Amino acid sequence: MVRVGLIGFGLAGQAFHAPVIRGVKGMELCCILERHGSRAREMYPDVRVARTLEELLADKEIRLCVVATPNDSHGELARACLEAGRDVVVDKPFAPTLAQCEEVARLAVKQGRLLTCITTGDGTEIFRRCRGSWNRGLWAPSPSMKRTSIGSIWRGQRVLGGSAPISRRRACCSIWGHI
């Protein structure tokens, strides 16, 4: 069972990430980070609600963190989760700059953690520009090199949505649509 901590409970957390996590066999939504309000508790009364990232990361049984917060916080939150020894899925955009994307990807490789980004684009200019980073070993596209809406593979199991990590030794960030 993969215990998942969801960071952020705005539109993306409520409408996309929490339902998908709950719907995937072998995953357990065990904690939601919602800084204010009570929507998470109302929608998921059986799931613990944290008010800080530190509180969520204090649960050492959480193996995977899903970052679904305002865009400008994605890179920093992904970094904090990696430093805490968690695998990470980041909603798009991955980070505000390509430099921060590369920095976080290097950290994932160094930590031996999985890292991926949910995307909706393909073949865009950013996709073409990122090929250089892939060639330097910083990124690995999803196995099909294109977005799949259903049927990605994560840790050898079919899961719903997005792109999938391909190696524990390499950060896999499918960032071609949105940075």
N, C-alpha and C positions, 0 to 999 in steps of 0.2 A: 504494500500500500504506500503510495506517495502522498505524504502529508503536505498540503499546500497552504501557504499564507498569501492572502490577497491584499496588496497594498493599494488602497484607494477604493472608494465606493461611490464614485460619481456615476455618470452615465455608462462609461465603459465597464466599470466594475459590476454595476447592477445588471445591465442589459446583456453583456457579452461574457465577461470572464467568469463570474460566479456561476451562472447557469451551465457553462461548458465544463468547468471543473467538476461540478456536481454530477454532470451527465457522463463523465468518462469513468468507465470501470477501472478500478485500481488507483483512483485518486480520491483524496478526502480533503474537502475544504474545511480546515480546522481552525483558521483564524482570519479575521478581516480587520485591517487597519482602517478605521473610520475616525478621523480626528474629532469631528463634531457630529451631533445629531444621533438619531436612534434608528435610522432606516435599516442598517445591517441587522441589528437585533430583531427588528420587526419582520424582516424578510427571511432571516435565517436564525431562528431562536436557538437552534442546537449548535451554533457555531460561536466560538469565543470572539469577542470584539476587543481589539487593542486600540489604545488612543495614541500610542507613540510607536515609532519604528523599533526602538529599543525593547519595548514590551513584546512586540511580535517576535523579534529575533531572540528573545530570552528563551523561547520554546525551542529547545535543541532538537526536537523531533520533526520540526518543519524542514523538509528537504528542498522544497521548491518555493521560490517567491515569485509572484506575478505582480509586476509594476503597472498600475493603471491610474496614474496620477496626472496632474497638469504637465504638459510637455516639457517645460524647462527643468523639471525635477527628475526626469527619467534616468539620466546618466549618473547623477549623484546617488540616487536610491539603488540603482543596479550595482554601483561600486560598493556601497555599504553592505548589501546582501552578499556579494561575492567575498568581501573581507570577513564576513561572518560565516563563511563556509557553505553557502547555499547555492544551488543552481538557480538560474534566473530566466524568466520570460518577461520581456519588456514590450509594452504596447508601443505602437508607432507614434511619433518619431522616436528612434532609438536614443538620440541625444541631440542637443542643440548644434553641435559642430562635428565634423568628421574627425577632428583631432581628439575630441572627447570619446567618440565611438572607438577609435583605435586604442586609446588609453584603457578603456574599460575592457575591450577585447583582449588586450595583452594581460590584464589582471586575471581574466577568466582562464587564460592559458596557464599562467603562472600558478594559479590556485588549483588547477585541474578540475575546474567546474564547467558545467554546461551553461551556455548563454545563447539566447535567441531572441529575435524581435518579430512581433506580429506585423505583417505588411499587407498592403492591398494593391501595390503597383508592380509593374514589371516593364523592363525594356526602356525605362526612362533615362534621362541624362545622368542622374545620380548612380544608376545601375552601371552604366558604362564607365563612369569615373571611379567607381569602387573596385573595378577589376584589378587595378594596380595594387590595392590593399590585399586583395585575395591572393595575388601572385606573390606577395611578401609573406603569406602565411597567416595574416591577421584575421581574415574572414573566410568562411566557407559557405557557399550558397546552399540552399536546401538541396536534397538529393536530386530533385527533378529540375532545378534551376528555374522554377516558376512557382507561383503561388498556387496552393491547392486549398479549396475551401473546406473540403472534408477528406479525411483519410491520410493525414500526415502520419509519420512514424516517430515516436519518441521512446527511447530506450527499448526498441524492439517491439513496441506495441502500437497498434493503430490508435490514433487519437483524433479528435475533432479539430479542425481549423489550422490556419497558419502554416508556418514553416517549421522544420524540425532540426534539432541538433544532429550532426552526423558522427561526432567523435568526442570522447571525453577529453582528449588531448588538445582539442582545437575548439575555439569559440565559433559557433555557427550563428552568424547574424545576417539574416535576410533583410537587408536594409534598402534594397534598390528602389523602393517606392517612396520612402519618406525618411528624411533625416531632419 
